Amino acid sequence: MNRPLRWPAPWTLEVLDQTRLPFAVEWVALRSAAACRHAITSMQVRGAPLLGAVGAFGLAFAVREAAGSRDGVNASHPGASASDDALDAAVEELASARPTAINLRWAVTRVAEAVRAVPKSERAERAWGEAVRIADEDAAGNAAIGAHGAALLRAQLTPGRPLQLLTHCNAGWLATAGHGTALAPIYALHAAGVPVHVWVDETRPRNQGAALTAWELAAAEVPHTVIADNAGGLLLMRGAVDAVLVGADRVAANGDVANKVGTYLKALAARAHGVPFLVACPVSTLDPATPSGEAIAIEERDASEVVYVTGADDDGTVTRVRVVPAGSAVANPAFDLTPASLVTSLITERGIVPATAAGIRSLTEGMA
Ligand code: MRU
């Protein structure tokens, strides 16, 4: 199994630096909570489930770093120990690194809850173990998403042509701790010998489709074609797409979906042309505590991501060029919201459900 993170030994975490792909494959060692947070904010790691896994390891580092600190009673919070306050602060520090993907807050909170009940001397080891569990559960969940999604997609096959799928951003193994979410069913079908072709949105401004999804699919020898983000509408109109399949950063209690900016336009076009719009995500991406999409914080990222494009010149030298005139105003919302009414189904490791309050509840009972 390809994975974008590895831990050859306890307290040794390495991640594949996604800011260097597709031009170089470089692993970076992360040895502290601050290093994990930096990997998250700099996009060395990205994708909601992977953010969760790296955040979990980051919290384990924070617990170990705090282990030597004084554990006295905190005067401003009677009953709370200094180490519990430090834990809360570390959770906030990591969870706020990228606000839209709920998996990040979910994972760091899960590690924090796992250690609260144990003696201070055992907390670091317990935290590391919980982070490993989160990463491994994600990988197992991805495999189940792949199986459920593949079964669903087989029904969309048109005799005589490969299954035509359109995806946005990167929801492959690079975005998770295992096989991916939206790409997992595609890998499962490809492995089963079902002919598949993927239309890959380039996904400006950071080009996760062109740089990451295309790189993954090429390595796995899955037939694919990279398109400009705005080409999808025409392809859907012409009947060249059997299903749109994307991941998610957060799904609200009513089924509204936050995902990479541009997803919403694909959902509108899919609905206009009667094409299924499928969202694949682990249950950890469902957020029953957020009633609807309008309550989801949309991350606003640096304008430089829109102003500049990074690529390789004909000699292979990686370079960054400006594509917006100096002086133009720039906005960079990183995600958008797809109303539940446009989502045909949610594909999760626990099964396929409609994007409705009842569908979400059936998977999350007892979570919030
Ligand atoms: O900004 P990114 O690259 O972290 O955005 C990633 C996405 O929007 C993915 O579609 C989403 O996280 C699902 S990944 C399995």
Boltz pocket constraint, residues with backbone or C-beta under 6 A from the ligand:
constraints:
  - pocket:
      binder: B
      contacts: [[A, 45], [A, 46], [A, 47], [A, 48], [A, 49], [A, 101], [A, 168], [A, 169], [A, 170], [A, 171], [A, 172], [A, 175], [A, 176], [A, 180], [A, 181], [A, 182], [A, 208], [A, 246], [A, 247], [A, 248], [A, 249], [A, 259], [A, 260], [A, 261], [A, 280], [A, 334]]
      max_distance: 6.0
